[in-house]
Amino acid sequence: MIQPASLTAIGAVVLAAGPAGALEVTRSRDIPAPPAAVWALVGEFCAIQNWHPQVQRCILSGEDDDDGIRAQIRGLVVKGAQGTIAEVETARDEVGMSYSYSFIQGPLPVRAYNATLTVRPNGEGSTVIWSATFDADGMSDADAVANITGVFDAGLAGIVRESAR
């Protein structure tokens, strides 16, 4: 799953989409709970600590850009002393029940990583869709795709588990 790496100072964040030919992972799970209930579980940017089994805790901070808009940054402390992942929220749609974010740094084998988590109505329940584009960094494309797929699958299973409580 997530490979250990040393944490360095947060650098500049590139919010643009990855280059053409970037790798892609999209995973989804049907949840037997109404969309509003699922969004209440996953919608806060730091709520990932409540449903992703690989996240020990989330630390939320903010940073103002040149226009005075506050960007949310989350630090995800990964279980097993594997390090901290830093991500910045790049878009939020409360009505559409989705948010997007970019990877800043941490023990993931990726760069130019941009992802979106969305909750959609599906009959009486919901479908959660988690997608990302990225480039492999430090491992093969196939291994990076497998790594991110594993992270997404574990998180989606956590959402299923927590939504049933």
C-alpha positions in Angstrom: 0.0 0.0 0.0 1.5 3.4 1.0 5.3 3.3 1.0 7.3 5.2 3.7 9.0 8.4 2.7 10.5 11.3 4.6 8.4 14.4 5.0 9.9 17.6 3.7 8.7 21.2 4.0 5.5 21.9 2.1 6.4 23.3 -1.3 4.4 25.1 -3.9 1.1 23.5 -4.9 0.3 23.1 -8.6 -3.5 23.1 -8.9 -3.6 22.4 -12.7 -4.7 19.1 -14.0 -2.0 16.6 -14.8 -0.5 16.4 -18.2 -2.0 14.5 -21.1 -1.3 10.8 -20.7 -1.6 11.0 -16.9 -2.6 7.8 -15.2 -6.2 7.5 -14.0 -8.0 5.5 -11.3 -11.7 5.6 -10.8 -13.4 3.4 -8.2 -17.0 3.5 -6.9 -19.2 1.7 -4.4 -22.9 1.6 -3.9 -24.0 2.5 -0.4 -27.4 1.5 1.0 -27.8 4.9 2.6 -29.3 8.2 1.4 -26.9 10.6 -0.3 -27.3 13.3 2.4 -26.3 10.7 5.1 -23.3 9.6 3.1 -22.3 13.2 2.4 -22.6 13.9 6.1 -20.1 11.1 6.7 -17.5 12.0 4.0 -18.1 15.6 3.0 -15.9 17.4 5.5 -12.4 17.6 4.2 -10.9 16.1 7.3 -13.7 13.5 7.8 -11.5 10.9 6.1 -10.0 10.1 9.5 -13.4 8.7 10.4 -13.8 6.3 7.5 -10.4 5.5 5.9 -8.8 2.6 7.7 -5.2 3.8 6.7 -5.7 7.3 8.3 -4.8 7.6 11.9 -5.8 11.2 12.1 -6.3 14.3 10.1 -5.0 17.8 10.9 -6.8 20.6 9.1 -5.1 24.0 8.5 -5.5 26.8 6.1 -3.5 29.1 3.9 -4.7 32.4 2.3 -3.9 32.9 -1.3 -3.2 36.3 -3.0 -6.9 37.0 -3.4 -7.6 36.3 0.3 -9.3 33.0 -0.3 -8.5 30.4 2.3 -7.4 27.1 1.0 -7.9 24.1 3.3 -4.9 21.9 3.8 -5.1 18.5 5.5 -2.3 16.5 7.0 -3.1 12.8 7.0 -1.1 10.9 9.6 -0.9 7.4 8.1 -1.2 4.4 10.3 1.8 2.2 10.9 4.2 5.2 11.2 4.4 5.5 7.4 4.4 9.3 7.4 2.1 12.2 6.8 0.4 13.1 3.5 -0.4 16.7 2.8 -3.3 17.6 0.5 -5.0 20.8 -0.5 -8.7 21.2 -1.2 -9.1 22.7 -4.7 -12.9 22.7 -5.2 -16.0 22.1 -3.2 -19.6 21.7 -4.3 -22.0 21.2 -1.3 -25.1 21.0 -3.5 -23.4 18.5 -5.9 -21.9 16.6 -2.9 -18.3 16.6 -4.1 -14.9 18.0 -3.4 -11.6 17.9 -5.2 -8.0 18.0 -3.9 -4.4 17.9 -4.9 -1.5 16.0 -3.4 1.3 18.2 -2.0 3.7 15.7 -0.5 4.0 12.5 1.5 4.5 8.8 1.2 2.6 8.2 -2.0 4.3 7.1 -5.3 2.7 9.9 -7.2 3.1 13.5 -8.5 0.7 15.8 -10.3 -2.1 14.0 -8.3 -5.6 15.5 -8.5 -8.6 13.7 -7.2 -12.4 14.1 -6.6 -14.7 12.4 -4.2 -18.4 12.5 -5.2 -21.6 11.2 -3.6 -24.5 10.6 -6.1 -28.1 9.4 -5.6 -28.7 5.8 -6.7 -32.3 4.7 -6.2 -32.9 4.7 -2.4 -29.2 4.7 -1.7 -26.0 6.3 -3.0 -22.9 5.7 -5.1 -19.6 7.1 -4.0 -17.2 7.8 -6.8 -13.5 8.5 -6.1 -11.3 9.3 -9.1 -7.8 10.6 -9.6 -5.3 11.5 -12.3 -1.6 11.4 -11.5 1.9 10.5 -12.7 3.9 7.6 -11.1 6.8 8.7 -9.0 9.4 6.2 -7.8 7.7 3.1 -9.1 6.2 1.7 -12.3 2.9 3.1 -13.7 1.3 -0.3 -13.0 2.5 -0.3 -9.4 1.4 3.3 -8.8 -2.1 2.5 -10.2 -2.3 -0.6 -8.0 -1.2 1.5 -5.0 -3.9 4.2 -5.5 -6.5 1.6 -6.4 -5.8 -0.1 -3.0 -6.0 3.2 -1.2 -9.4 4.0 -2.8 -10.8 0.5 -2.3 -9.8 0.5 1.4 -11.5 4.0 1.8 -14.7 3.0 0.0 -14.9 -0.2 2.1 -14.6 2.1 5.2 -17.4 4.3 3.9 -19.6 1.3 3.5 -18.7 0.1 7.0 -19.3 3.5 8.7 -22.5 4.3 6.8 -24.0 1.0 8.2 -23.5 2.2 11.8 
